[in-house]
Amino acid sequence: MASRSLFVNLRRKCSASNTCLSRSFCSGALSQEIDDLKSRILRVRLPKRSVTNVLERWVHQGNQITISELRQISKELRMSQRHKHALEVSEWMLAHNEFELLDSDYAVRLVLMTKVFGIDAAERYFEGLPPTAKTSETYTALLHCYAAAKLTEKAEDLYEGIKDSKLSLSALTYNEMMTMYMSVGQVEKVPLVIEELKRRQVAPDIFTYNLWISSCAAMLKIDQVRWILDEMRYDPGFTEGWERYINLANLYINIGHLVNAESNALVEPEKGITQSEWITYDFLIILHAGLGNKGRIDQIWKSLIMTKQKMTSRNYTCIISSYIMLGQLKEVGEVIDQWKLSTAEDFVVSASTRIWNAFRDIGLTERAQDFRTLLIQNNCDPLSS
């Protein structure tokens, strides 16, 4: 009886041991399945650690690396704000002559150098590029670096140089200039960029139209918006995605003919706006202001504040204008306070003055005076500036 009990216990131990071995084998197999180059690099979380060592070790172990794989890894690192590691991947690509680099590879490297080492390093790198690599993509990348840093004079000088060159430009170059002008409060210069784009017969994209329309909204030139929307419909690059934006904007233009069902339709479309079209939120705020829909304006503004996107004077100008239209002076004062306390954007006196002038010029003198009173309370009198 004792020997039978011992035999049963031995069987149980062997079974348990086999189960553990089986689990260990499966776990090891699973680890091998996900042990690729991208996984190894993404596991290097600390900025001080180098992904170059990971690349070297991967090759030393007899593994192959493709250029498309490196580009995808670099893209994921940039999306995670891991600019230093992305730059190391870019340097690896550059150091190995077997990789055939594209213009976009040089452009990405310019932006990464700005983020890691500063604009001076990016300028030196650009100057050292061979003539064949100084293309519209690399010029536009440097322009993006200037615009992001709000180096207006440098951006304008480079922009003039690009225009004088024989390079074939895309809408992206002009979008960079318009984005910069919007961010520094020089919205009146946006139409000039549009004129140049048309003169060069460059096809605009949806972001071009967003910037153009938003500049008109910021200057309260709503009469020009309908003309822009009509032009969008006849644009050769017209898509179904544009149709939604046009219809949404037309709701504001034809506000006198709105019914309750139409106003409810404003809730869903904004959910589909991508990060690259973030500027559309400004115009959505203007649209809801035209509808008198303060609740939706509150929600949109709250969602913008909660995002990681950097707030600009354009955003503050838009929300302040909308609240003034609705006579919500309490909210105007709160936004002014947020603007002044914001670390991302200094309180811009010129932008506030432009709002005051716009309301005064279109005959809303009472609204203009109420706004000026709030500005005076915040030590920002338009008349004194």
C-alpha positions as a Markdown table, in Angstrom:
| # | Residue | x | y | z |
|---|---|---|---|---|
| 1 | Met | 0.0 | 0.0 | 0.0 |
| 2 | Ala | 2.9 | 2.3 | 0.9 |
| 3 | Ser | 4.6 | 1.5 | -2.4 |
| 4 | Arg | 1.4 | 2.3 | -4.4 |
| 5 | Ser | 1.1 | 5.7 | -2.6 |
| 6 | Leu | 4.8 | 6.5 | -3.4 |
| 7 | Phe | 4.1 | 5.6 | -7.0 |
| 8 | Val | 1.2 | 8.0 | -7.2 |
| 9 | Asn | 3.2 | 10.8 | -5.7 |
| 10 | Leu | 6.0 | 10.3 | -8.1 |
| 11 | Arg | 3.5 | 10.4 | -11.0 |
| 12 | Arg | 2.1 | 13.7 | -9.7 |
| 13 | Lys | 5.6 | 15.2 | -9.3 |
| 14 | Cys | 6.6 | 14.2 | -12.8 |
| 15 | Ser | 3.3 | 15.6 | -14.2 |
| 16 | Ala | 3.9 | 18.9 | -12.4 |
| 17 | Ser | 7.5 | 19.0 | -13.6 |
| 18 | Asn | 6.5 | 18.4 | -17.2 |
| 19 | Thr | 3.9 | 21.1 | -16.9 |
| 20 | Cys | 6.5 | 23.6 | -15.7 |
| 21 | Leu | 8.9 | 22.5 | -18.4 |
| 22 | Ser | 6.1 | 23.0 | -21.0 |
| 23 | Arg | 5.3 | 26.4 | -19.7 |
| 24 | Ser | 8.9 | 27.4 | -19.7 |
| 25 | Phe | 9.3 | 26.2 | -23.2 |
| 26 | Cys | 6.2 | 28.1 | -24.4 |
| 27 | Ser | 7.4 | 31.2 | -22.5 |
| 28 | Gly | 10.8 | 31.0 | -24.1 |
| 29 | Ala | 9.2 | 30.5 | -27.6 |
| 30 | Leu | 7.0 | 33.5 | -27.0 |
| 31 | Ser | 10.0 | 35.6 | -26.0 |
| 32 | Gln | 11.8 | 34.6 | -29.1 |
| 33 | Glu | 8.8 | 35.6 | -31.3 |
| 34 | Ile | 8.8 | 39.2 | -30.0 |
| 35 | Asp | 12.6 | 39.5 | -29.8 |
| 36 | Asp | 13.0 | 41.6 | -32.9 |
| 37 | Leu | 15.0 | 44.7 | -33.5 |
| 38 | Lys | 12.1 | 47.1 | -33.0 |
| 39 | Ser | 11.2 | 45.5 | -29.6 |
| 40 | Arg | 14.8 | 45.7 | -28.4 |
| 41 | Ile | 15.0 | 49.4 | -29.3 |
| 42 | Leu | 11.6 | 50.3 | -27.8 |
| 43 | Arg | 12.6 | 48.6 | -24.6 |
| 44 | Val | 15.5 | 51.1 | -24.2 |
| 45 | Arg | 13.5 | 53.7 | -22.3 |
| 46 | Leu | 16.1 | 55.9 | -20.6 |
| 47 | Pro | 17.4 | 58.8 | -22.8 |
| 48 | Lys | 20.9 | 58.3 | -21.5 |
| 49 | Arg | 21.1 | 54.8 | -22.8 |
| 50 | Ser | 22.1 | 54.4 | -26.5 |
| 51 | Val | 20.1 | 52.5 | -29.1 |
| 52 | Thr | 23.3 | 52.5 | -31.2 |
| 53 | Asn | 24.6 | 49.6 | -29.0 |
| 54 | Val | 21.4 | 47.7 | -29.7 |
| 55 | Leu | 21.9 | 48.1 | -33.4 |
| 56 | Glu | 25.5 | 47.0 | -33.3 |
| 57 | Arg | 24.7 | 44.0 | -31.2 |
| 58 | Trp | 21.9 | 43.0 | -33.5 |
| 59 | Val | 24.2 | 43.0 | -36.5 |
| 60 | His | 27.0 | 41.3 | -34.5 |
| 61 | Gln | 24.6 | 38.4 | -33.9 |
| 62 | Gly | 24.2 | 37.9 | -37.6 |
| 63 | Asn | 20.9 | 39.6 | -38.1 |
| 64 | Gln | 20.0 | 41.8 | -41.1 |
| 65 | Ile | 18.6 | 45.4 | -41.0 |
| 66 | Thr | 16.6 | 46.9 | -43.8 |
| 67 | Ile | 16.2 | 50.7 | -44.5 |
| 68 | Ser | 12.4 | 50.4 | -44.3 |
| 69 | Glu | 12.6 | 48.8 | -40.8 |
| 70 | Leu | 14.8 | 51.6 | -39.6 |
| 71 | Arg | 12.4 | 54.2 | -40.9 |
| 72 | Gln | 9.5 | 52.6 | -39.2 |
| 73 | Ile | 11.4 | 52.4 | -35.9 |
| 74 | Ser | 12.4 | 56.0 | -36.2 |
| 75 | Lys | 8.8 | 57.0 | -36.8 |
| 76 | Glu | 7.6 | 55.2 | -33.7 |
| 77 | Leu | 10.3 | 56.7 | -31.6 |
| 78 | Arg | 9.3 | 60.2 | -32.8 |
| 79 | Met | 5.7 | 59.6 | -32.1 |
| 80 | Ser | 6.8 | 58.7 | -28.5 |
| 81 | Gln | 8.8 | 61.9 | -28.2 |
| 82 | Arg | 12.0 | 59.9 | -28.0 |
| 83 | His | 13.9 | 62.3 | -30.3 |
| 84 | Lys | 17.4 | 61.4 | -29.1 |
| 85 | His | 16.9 | 57.7 | -29.9 |
| 86 | Ala | 15.3 | 58.5 | -33.2 |
| 87 | Leu | 18.3 | 60.7 | -34.1 |
| 88 | Glu | 20.7 | 57.8 | -33.2 |
| 89 | Val | 18.7 | 55.6 | -35.7 |
| 90 | Ser | 19.0 | 58.3 | -38.3 |
| 91 | Glu | 22.8 | 58.5 | -37.7 |
| 92 | Trp | 23.1 | 54.8 | -38.1 |
| 93 | Met | 21.3 | 55.0 | -41.4 |
| 94 | Leu | 23.7 | 57.8 | -42.5 |
| 95 | Ala | 26.8 | 56.0 | -41.4 |
| 96 | His | 26.1 | 52.9 | -43.4 |
| 97 | Asn | 26.7 | 53.4 | -47.1 |
| 98 | Glu | 24.7 | 50.4 | -48.1 |
| 99 | Phe | 21.5 | 52.3 | -47.3 |
| 100 | Glu | 20.1 | 54.5 | -50.1 |
| 101 | Leu | 18.8 | 57.6 | -48.3 |
| 102 | Leu | 15.7 | 59.6 | -49.5 |
| 103 | Asp | 15.2 | 63.3 | -49.3 |
| 104 | Ser | 12.7 | 62.6 | -46.5 |
| 105 | Asp | 15.5 | 60.9 | -44.4 |
| 106 | Tyr | 17.6 | 64.1 | -44.5 |
| 107 | Ala | 14.5 | 66.2 | -43.7 |
| 108 | Val | 13.6 | 64.1 | -40.6 |
| 109 | Arg | 17.2 | 64.3 | -39.4 |
| 110 | Leu | 17.1 | 68.1 | -39.6 |
| 111 | Val | 14.0 | 68.3 | -37.4 |
| 112 | Leu | 15.5 | 65.8 | -35.0 |
| 113 | Met | 18.8 | 67.7 | -34.7 |
| 114 | Thr | 16.8 | 70.8 | -33.8 |
| 115 | Lys | 14.9 | 69.0 | -31.1 |
| 116 | Val | 18.0 | 67.4 | -29.6 |
| 117 | Phe | 20.8 | 69.9 | -30.2 |
| 118 | Gly | 19.0 | 73.2 | -31.1 |
| 119 | Ile | 18.5 | 75.2 | -34.3 |
| 120 | Asp | 22.2 | 76.1 | -34.7 |
| 121 | Ala | 23.1 | 72.4 | -35.1 |
| 122 | Ala | 20.4 | 72.0 | -37.7 |
| 123 | Glu | 21.6 | 75.0 | -39.6 |
| 124 | Arg | 25.2 | 73.6 | -39.7 |
| 125 | Tyr | 23.9 | 70.2 | -40.8 |
| 126 | Phe | 21.9 | 71.8 | -43.6 |
| 127 | Glu | 24.8 | 73.9 | -44.8 |
| 128 | Gly | 27.0 | 70.7 | -44.9 |
| 129 | Leu | 24.5 | 68.7 | -47.0 |
| 130 | Pro | 25.6 | 67.9 | -50.6 |
| 131 | Pro | 23.8 | 70.0 | -53.3 |
| 132 | Thr | 21.8 | 66.9 | -54.3 |
| 133 | Ala | 20.3 | 66.7 | -50.8 |
| 134 | Lys | 19.3 | 70.4 | -50.7 |
| 135 | Thr | 15.8 | 69.7 | -52.0 |
| 136 | Ser | 12.3 | 71.1 | -51.4 |
| 137 | Glu | 11.9 | 68.6 | -48.6 |
| 138 | Thr | 15.1 | 69.6 | -46.7 |
| 139 | Tyr | 14.5 | 73.3 | -47.3 |
| 140 | Thr | 10.9 | 72.9 | -46.0 |
| 141 | Ala | 12.2 | 70.9 | -43.0 |
| 142 | Leu | 14.5 | 73.8 | -42.0 |
| 143 | Leu | 11.7 | 76.2 | -42.6 |
| 144 | His | 9.6 | 74.1 | -40.2 |
| 145 | Cys | 12.3 | 74.3 | -37.6 |
| 146 | Tyr | 12.4 | 78.2 | -37.9 |
| 147 | Ala | 8.6 | 78.4 | -37.8 |
| 148 | Ala | 8.3 | 76.1 | -34.8 |
| 149 | Ala | 10.8 | 78.3 | -32.9 |
| 150 | Lys | 9.0 | 81.4 | -34.1 |
| 151 | Leu | 12.1 | 82.8 | -35.7 |
| 152 | Thr | 10.1 | 84.9 | -38.1 |
| 153 | Glu | 13.0 | 86.8 | -39.8 |
| 154 | Lys | 15.0 | 83.6 | -40.5 |
| 155 | Ala | 11.9 | 81.9 | -41.8 |
| 156 | Glu | 11.0 | 84.7 | -44.1 |
| 157 | Asp | 14.6 | 84.9 | -45.4 |
| 158 | Leu | 14.6 | 81.2 | -46.1 |
| 159 | Tyr | 11.1 | 81.4 | -47.7 |
| 160 | Glu | 12.3 | 84.1 | -50.1 |
| 161 | Gly | 15.3 | 81.9 | -50.9 |
| 162 | Ile | 13.1 | 78.9 | -51.6 |
| 163 | Lys | 10.9 | 81.0 | -53.9 |
| 164 | Asp | 13.9 | 82.3 | -55.9 |
| 165 | Ser | 15.1 | 78.7 | -56.4 |
| 166 | Lys | 14.0 | 76.4 | -59.1 |
| 167 | Leu | 12.7 | 73.8 | -56.7 |
| 168 | Ser | 9.3 | 72.3 | -57.2 |
| 169 | Leu | 7.3 | 73.1 | -54.0 |
| 170 | Ser | 4.3 | 71.5 | -52.4 |
| 171 | Ala | 1.6 | 73.0 | -50.3 |
| 172 | Leu | 3.6 | 72.0 | -47.2 |
| 173 | Thr | 6.1 | 74.8 | -47.7 |
| 174 | Tyr | 3.3 | 77.4 | -47.7 |
| 175 | Asn | 1.5 | 75.8 | -44.9 |
| 176 | Glu | 4.6 | 76.1 | -42.7 |
| 177 | Met | 4.7 | 79.9 | -43.3 |
| 178 | Met | 0.9 | 80.3 | -42.7 |
| 179 | Thr | 1.1 | 78.2 | -39.5 |
| 180 | Met | 3.9 | 80.4 | -38.2 |
| 181 | Tyr | 2.1 | 83.7 | -39.0 |
| 182 | Met | -1.0 | 82.3 | -37.2 |
| 183 | Ser | 1.0 | 81.3 | -34.2 |
| 184 | Val | 2.8 | 84.7 | -33.8 |
| 185 | Gly | -0.4 | 86.7 | -34.4 |
| 186 | Gln | 0.4 | 88.0 | -37.9 |
| 187 | Val | -2.8 | 86.6 | -39.5 |
| 188 | Glu | -2.9 | 89.4 | -42.0 |
| 189 | Lys | 0.1 | 87.9 | -43.8 |
| 190 | Val | -1.7 | 84.6 | -44.5 |
| 191 | Pro | -3.5 | 85.9 | -47.6 |
| 192 | Leu | -0.2 | 87.0 | -49.0 |
| 193 | Val | 1.1 | 83.4 | -48.8 |
| 194 | Ile | -2.0 | 82.2 | -50.4 |
| 195 | Glu | -1.5 | 84.6 | -53.3 |
| 196 | Glu | 2.1 | 83.3 | -53.8 |
| 197 | Leu | 0.8 | 79.7 | -53.7 |
| 198 | Lys | -1.7 | 80.4 | -56.4 |
| 199 | Arg | 0.8 | 82.4 | -58.5 |
| 200 | Arg | 3.1 | 79.3 | -58.5 |
| 201 | Gln | 0.1 | 77.1 | -59.3 |
| 202 | Val | 0.8 | 74.9 | -56.3 |
| 203 | Ala | -2.2 | 72.6 | -55.3 |
| 204 | Pro | -3.5 | 73.5 | -51.8 |
| 205 | Asp | -4.5 | 70.7 | -49.4 |
| 206 | Ile | -7.1 | 70.6 | -46.7 |
| 207 | Phe | -4.7 | 72.0 | -44.2 |
| 208 | Thr | -4.0 | 75.0 | -46.5 |
| 209 | Tyr | -7.7 | 75.8 | -46.6 |
| 210 | Asn | -8.1 | 75.3 | -42.8 |
| 211 | Leu | -5.3 | 77.9 | -42.2 |
| 212 | Trp | -6.8 | 80.3 | -44.8 |
| 213 | Ile | -10.3 | 80.0 | -43.4 |
| 214 | Ser | -9.1 | 80.3 | -39.8 |
| 215 | Ser | -7.2 | 83.4 | -40.6 |
| 216 | Cys | -10.4 | 85.0 | -42.0 |
| 217 | Ala | -12.3 | 83.9 | -38.9 |
| 218 | Ala | -9.6 | 85.4 | -36.7 |
| 219 | Met | -9.9 | 88.7 | -38.5 |
| 220 | Leu | -13.7 | 88.4 | -38.5 |
| 221 | Lys | -13.8 | 88.5 | -42.3 |
| 222 | Ile | -16.6 | 86.0 | -42.5 |
| 223 | Asp | -17.7 | 87.4 | -45.9 |
| 224 | Gln | -14.6 | 85.9 | -47.4 |
| 225 | Val | -15.3 | 82.4 | -46.1 |
| 226 | Arg | -18.1 | 81.6 | -48.5 |
| 227 | Trp | -15.9 | 82.4 | -51.4 |
| 228 | Ile | -13.1 | 80.1 | -50.1 |
| 229 | Leu | -15.6 | 77.3 | -49.5 |
| 230 | Asp | -16.9 | 77.6 | -53.1 |
| 231 | Glu | -13.3 | 77.4 | -54.3 |
| 232 | Met | -12.8 | 74.2 | -52.3 |
| 233 | Arg | -15.7 | 72.5 | -54.1 |
| 234 | Tyr | -14.1 | 73.1 | -57.5 |
| 235 | Asp | -10.6 | 72.2 | -56.4 |
| 236 | Pro | -9.2 | 69.2 | -58.4 |
| 237 | Gly | -8.1 | 67.6 | -55.2 |
| 238 | Phe | -11.6 | 67.7 | -53.7 |
| 239 | Thr | -12.4 | 64.7 | -51.5 |
| 240 | Glu | -15.4 | 63.4 | -49.5 |
| 241 | Gly | -13.5 | 64.5 | -46.3 |
| 242 | Trp | -13.5 | 68.0 | -47.6 |
| 243 | Glu | -17.3 | 67.8 | -48.1 |
| 244 | Arg | -17.9 | 67.4 | -44.4 |
| 245 | Tyr | -15.7 | 70.5 | -43.6 |
| 246 | Ile | -17.5 | 72.6 | -46.2 |
| 247 | Asn | -20.9 | 71.7 | -45.0 |
| 248 | Leu | -19.9 | 72.4 | -41.4 |
| 249 | Ala | -18.6 | 75.8 | -42.3 |
| 250 | Asn | -21.7 | 76.6 | -44.4 |
| 251 | Leu | -23.8 | 76.1 | -41.3 |
| 252 | Tyr | -22.2 | 79.3 | -39.9 |
| 253 | Ile | -22.6 | 81.2 | -43.1 |
| 254 | Asn | -26.2 | 80.3 | -43.5 |
| 255 | Ile | -27.0 | 80.6 | -39.8 |
| 256 | Gly | -30.3 | 82.4 | -40.4 |
| 257 | His | -31.7 | 79.3 | -42.0 |
| 258 | Leu | -30.7 | 76.8 | -39.4 |
| 259 | Val | -33.1 | 74.5 | -37.7 |
| 260 | Asn | -32.6 | 72.4 | -34.5 |
| 261 | Ala | -31.9 | 69.2 | -36.4 |
| 262 | Glu | -29.0 | 70.9 | -38.3 |
| 263 | Ser | -27.5 | 72.3 | -35.1 |
| 264 | Asn | -27.4 | 68.8 | -33.6 |
| 265 | Ala | -25.3 | 67.6 | -36.5 |
| 266 | Leu | -22.4 | 69.7 | -35.3 |
| 267 | Val | -21.7 | 67.3 | -32.4 |
| 268 | Glu | -20.5 | 64.3 | -34.4 |
| 269 | Pro | -18.2 | 65.7 | -37.1 |
| 270 | Glu | -15.6 | 67.1 | -34.8 |
| 271 | Lys | -14.8 | 63.6 | -33.4 |
| 272 | Gly | -13.3 | 62.7 | -36.8 |
| 273 | Ile | -10.8 | 65.5 | -37.0 |
| 274 | Thr | -7.2 | 64.3 | -37.0 |
| 275 | Gln | -4.3 | 65.7 | -35.1 |
| 276 | Ser | -2.8 | 67.1 | -38.3 |
| 277 | Glu | -6.1 | 69.1 | -38.7 |
| 278 | Trp | -6.1 | 70.4 | -35.1 |
| 279 | Ile | -6.5 | 74.0 | -36.4 |
| 280 | Thr | -10.0 | 73.1 | -37.4 |
| 281 | Tyr | -11.0 | 73.2 | -33.8 |
| 282 | Asp | -10.6 | 77.0 | -33.9 |
| 283 | Phe | -13.1 | 77.3 | -36.7 |
| 284 | Leu | -15.4 | 74.9 | -35.0 |
| 285 | Ile | -15.5 | 77.2 | -32.0 |
| 286 | Ile | -16.4 | 80.1 | -34.4 |
| 287 | Leu | -19.2 | 77.9 | -35.9 |
| 288 | His | -20.7 | 77.2 | -32.5 |
| 289 | Ala | -20.4 | 80.8 | -31.6 |
| 290 | Gly | -22.6 | 81.6 | -34.6 |
| 291 | Leu | -25.1 | 79.0 | -33.4 |
| 292 | Gly | -25.1 | 80.6 | -30.0 |
| 293 | Asn | -24.1 | 77.2 | -28.6 |
| 294 | Lys | -22.1 | 78.2 | -25.6 |
| 295 | Gly | -22.2 | 74.7 | -24.1 |
| 296 | Arg | -20.4 | 73.1 | -27.1 |
| 297 | Ile | -17.8 | 76.0 | -27.1 |
| 298 | Asp | -17.1 | 75.2 | -23.4 |
| 299 | Gln | -16.6 | 71.5 | -24.2 |
| 300 | Ile | -14.3 | 72.1 | -27.1 |
| 301 | Trp | -12.2 | 74.6 | -25.2 |
| 302 | Lys | -11.9 | 72.3 | -22.2 |
| 303 | Ser | -10.8 | 69.4 | -24.5 |
| 304 | Leu | -8.2 | 71.7 | -26.1 |
| 305 | Ile | -6.8 | 72.7 | -22.8 |
| 306 | Met | -6.5 | 69.0 | -21.7 |
| 307 | Thr | -4.5 | 68.0 | -24.9 |
| 308 | Lys | -0.7 | 68.1 | -25.0 |
| 309 | Gln | -0.9 | 70.4 | -28.1 |
| 310 | Lys | 0.8 | 73.7 | -27.5 |
| 311 | Met | -1.7 | 76.6 | -27.2 |
| 312 | Thr | -1.0 | 79.6 | -29.4 |
| 313 | Ser | -2.3 | 83.2 | -29.6 |
| 314 | Arg | -4.5 | 82.0 | -32.5 |
| 315 | Asn | -6.4 | 79.7 | -30.1 |
| 316 | Tyr | -6.8 | 82.3 | -27.5 |
| 317 | Thr | -7.9 | 84.9 | -30.0 |
| 318 | Cys | -10.5 | 82.5 | -31.4 |
| 319 | Ile | -12.1 | 81.5 | -28.1 |
| 320 | Ile | -12.1 | 85.1 | -26.8 |
| 321 | Ser | -13.8 | 86.4 | -30.0 |
| 322 | Ser | -16.4 | 83.7 | -29.7 |
| 323 | Tyr | -17.2 | 84.4 | -26.0 |
| 324 | Ile | -17.4 | 88.2 | -26.8 |
| 325 | Met | -19.9 | 87.4 | -29.6 |
| 326 | Leu | -22.1 | 85.7 | -27.1 |
| 327 | Gly | -21.6 | 88.4 | -24.4 |
| 328 | Gln | -20.0 | 85.9 | -22.0 |
| 329 | Leu | -17.7 | 88.4 | -20.3 |
| 330 | Lys | -17.0 | 86.2 | -17.3 |
| 331 | Glu | -15.6 | 83.5 | -19.6 |
| 332 | Val | -13.6 | 86.1 | -21.5 |
| 333 | Gly | -11.9 | 87.2 | -18.3 |
| 334 | Glu | -11.2 | 83.6 | -17.4 |
| 335 | Val | -9.5 | 82.9 | -20.8 |
| 336 | Ile | -7.4 | 86.1 | -20.5 |
| 337 | Asp | -6.2 | 84.9 | -17.1 |
| 338 | Gln | -5.4 | 81.5 | -18.5 |
| 339 | Trp | -3.5 | 83.1 | -21.4 |
| 340 | Lys | -1.5 | 85.3 | -19.1 |
| 341 | Leu | -0.6 | 82.4 | -16.8 |
| 342 | Ser | 0.2 | 80.0 | -19.7 |
| 343 | Thr | 3.8 | 78.9 | -19.9 |
| 344 | Ala | 3.3 | 77.8 | -23.5 |
| 345 | Glu | 2.3 | 81.2 | -24.9 |
| 346 | Asp | 3.0 | 84.7 | -23.7 |
| 347 | Phe | 0.0 | 87.1 | -23.5 |
| 348 | Val | 0.1 | 88.9 | -26.8 |
| 349 | Val | -1.1 | 92.6 | -26.6 |
| 350 | Ser | -1.3 | 92.9 | -30.4 |
| 351 | Ala | -3.7 | 90.0 | -30.7 |
| 352 | Ser | -6.0 | 91.5 | -28.1 |
| 353 | Thr | -5.8 | 94.9 | -29.8 |
| 354 | Arg | -6.8 | 93.3 | -33.1 |
| 355 | Ile | -9.9 | 91.7 | -31.5 |
| 356 | Trp | -10.9 | 95.0 | -30.0 |
| 357 | Asn | -10.4 | 96.8 | -33.3 |
| 358 | Ala | -12.4 | 94.2 | -35.2 |
| 359 | Phe | -15.5 | 94.4 | -33.0 |
| 360 | Arg | -15.3 | 98.2 | -33.1 |
| 361 | Asp | -15.0 | 98.3 | -36.9 |
| 362 | Ile | -18.0 | 96.1 | -37.5 |
| 363 | Gly | -20.2 | 98.3 | -35.3 |
| 364 | Leu | -20.3 | 96.2 | -32.1 |
| 365 | Thr | -19.0 | 99.1 | -30.0 |
| 366 | Glu | -20.6 | 97.9 | -26.8 |
| 367 | Arg | -18.9 | 94.5 | -27.1 |
| 368 | Ala | -15.6 | 96.3 | -27.9 |
| 369 | Gln | -15.9 | 98.5 | -24.9 |
| 370 | Asp | -16.7 | 95.6 | -22.6 |
| 371 | Phe | -13.7 | 93.8 | -23.9 |
| 372 | Arg | -11.5 | 96.8 | -23.4 |
| 373 | Thr | -12.6 | 97.1 | -19.8 |
| 374 | Leu | -11.5 | 93.6 | -19.2 |
| 375 | Leu | -8.2 | 94.2 | -20.8 |
| 376 | Ile | -7.6 | 97.3 | -18.7 |
| 377 | Gln | -8.3 | 95.2 | -15.6 |
| 378 | Asn | -5.6 | 92.9 | -16.8 |
| 379 | Asn | -3.2 | 95.8 | -17.5 |
| 380 | Cys | -3.5 | 95.5 | -21.2 |
| 381 | Asp | -5.2 | 98.6 | -22.6 |
| 382 | Pro | -5.4 | 98.5 | -26.5 |
| 383 | Leu | -5.3 | 102.3 | -26.6 |
| 384 | Ser | -2.1 | 102.5 | -24.6 |
| 385 | Ser | -0.4 | 100.1 | -26.9 |
